[in-house]
Amino acid sequence: MTREAVGDGGAVHLPRPAPPAAPGPSSSTVGRLAATVKRLRAEVRAAQAEADGRALVELAKGVMVERLRCGPAQAARQLNELAAQAGMSPLELAADIVNQAARDQVARVAGEFVERADAGPEDTAGSAGNSVAVRLRTAECAALAASDTQAVAESLLEHALAPLGATAVAVWSAGPDASLTLYGHAGFSAGEADRWRYVPPGVATVARHALTDLRMVRVDTLTEAGIPSIGRRQTPDGGRVALPAGTGGRMYGVLEICWPQRLPEQPPAVLRQIEALAELCAHTLESLPALGAARHGGEEAADVAELVDLSEGLYDPALVLTPHLDADGTLVDFRIRHVNSHFLDPAGRPRGAVGGALLLEAYPMAAGDSELFEKTARVYATGEPFRARRMTLTALVEEVPLSSVADLSVTRHHDSVLLIWRIEDEAARLASLLQHAQRLGRIGGFEEDLVTGGITWNGPLFSLYGRAATEPPVSLQDLTDHAHPDDAVAIGRFLRAVLHHRRPASTAFRLVRPDGVTRHIRVIAEPVLDADDRLLAVRGAYQDISSQHWTEVALAATRDQLAHSEQESAERNRLTLQLQHAIMPPTQPPLDAPGLDVAVRYRPAESEAQVGGDWYDAVVLPSRQILFCVGDIAGHGIKAATGMVVLRNAMRGLAITGAGPGQLLSWLNIVAHHLTEQVTATAVCGLFDPETRVLRWARAGHLPPVLVRGEEATALPLLRGMLLGALAEAEYQEEEVQLQASDTLLMYTDGLIERRDTSVQDSLTQLLATAAAPAPTLERRLDRLLTHSESDTDDDTCIIGIRVG
């Protein structure tokens, strides 16, 4: 059985109260109280829903009374009968009647939703359309009947947003400083709402993005977006939609809607519903005393009058603007309510002709390159001031070179906009630039009137002289009294050129300041003549060139030191090269050895600074055997040259003993390790017996010799033997080679084949290919090896060629 509440709109069905629970062992006083509270809350919500629906029915009955010219009771009966005939509830029919009568944003949204749902069955489409219309109209009625924004937020969530899956809603009010205040909320806890009661300017929340961007902002999840917002702890993975709430071009706040999970892609019809709700919030915020009182009655005129008085007190041009709306309430232009006395119209029109006109009609360029209108509309919409320095402003000022550069300020005051600009004075800007240039260049200017005797200095010149601004300037005639005595002659020549010969001149001198500091100064002056060529004045400037002077002195000293160092280095290299050539001449007379043709080639390094320690020797011993040696000292310079002399002479002396190549290198290692100062070297040594044509040879870390036999060139085996001087004692492997007639043996240093970008094995392969080519003489073969050498290390090169007869 149901209870009925009878009114003009017909019966309103209330839910039957639930029967009390049977007492049991688990029931308690707290449980019973909780159940009672839950039941009462459900009844209150149901009553509120019925009340909101009753308001919509009453609105439809009012429309029918006006259209049918009948009474309220007859309109109620007619509504019920029409609903029964259409198979609809009275509430759904009431929404359709109101939509057809209003033809507003809510009706348009419901109509669009029905059109997009026409693809389905007709009854489904109609049901969906009626559902949207009922939800929006019910939310509207509840909002209009609500006493504050908090009730509006609760009604929006319950009637319009909860069916869309939303769980919470926040209505923000935008302050004049672009701050946000939470005026209404639903679905958030009281503690969370209290924490977000006020959001100061500059905090980039979801609602702030919607307000500053003047568009709908969609966030899939707060965690991924990384944007703070109310309820983030409650639903960190939930989605958000925030859109500005404004009418007439002015944004009064933001509507923010929360979903508990990732926000799915919303169909256009749902977005239209949300936009309609945002417009409803804008009307609600506008009606608040703190936000909308200035829009009505005489208070608007008082605010404009106050702003007019403020603009007249400014020394810069200013305009007072108010919004101009079209029939649909859309901002299309601004009305120029007042121009202050400092404003000059670029077209020459009087102030009275400009005041009262529309901004875009009077100044079409305001919508041009500077986007002045867009910036002004944005300030009016958001309340956030706009300020710019050195902005090109051609709409409101006369367009002459450099005169359209201005500092601009646009601010909103209640429902009016104050636009102020300051034209940059080109002369003042150039004077400022000149002052900065003089300060950076340490330059001071002067002018001396030779007729009256007056002298004018600027501020930097007093600082340059070390004088107070209250002290008298120094005349050109007294310049020698403040300069170093040795510079008197140069100053005298300068004064004669300017004062007597009347031509521009300059000179440098040392200024002795009163504080005892000496500065190097350059003075430049030019005479000022009248029409009869008489000298009237002298103008010029002083510049402190002390830093330049001492820099030049330091550079001169550095150049002298560098020249001396280069001279010493060249002399040292010259002596080293002379020592090297004295012992190792580039050309050497032929060796007198029977049955052998011996040729030697020595190519010094191309750079004299790279004098190396390459050495060679070919000598006939008392035993009639012939000693062939090639070596390379590590390093360059005097140390390498002296080490080469020691090892070469030691090898000659040791060879007299008749020892074999291995033993000779072992003794030479002792010499390099103990009798020289940390000298290391590589070497290859051979003893050739002319009678048997047997070559005994050994190597100490050096490349092995190359044997050319017929048209084939091969490298001898890589015998065991470390470089000289590395260890106190070392043994060297020795081997014999039986040479034949017409064989050619090549011993060389690594300067012949060494390259920075190629391995030694590849370079040796290239050497073997060059050496195998036939040659008429041994000298031509060696010359060709030097010519085709691809070495790039700029090192000395030694080659010994031995051809068996």
Disulfide bonds with the S-S distance in Angstrom:
none
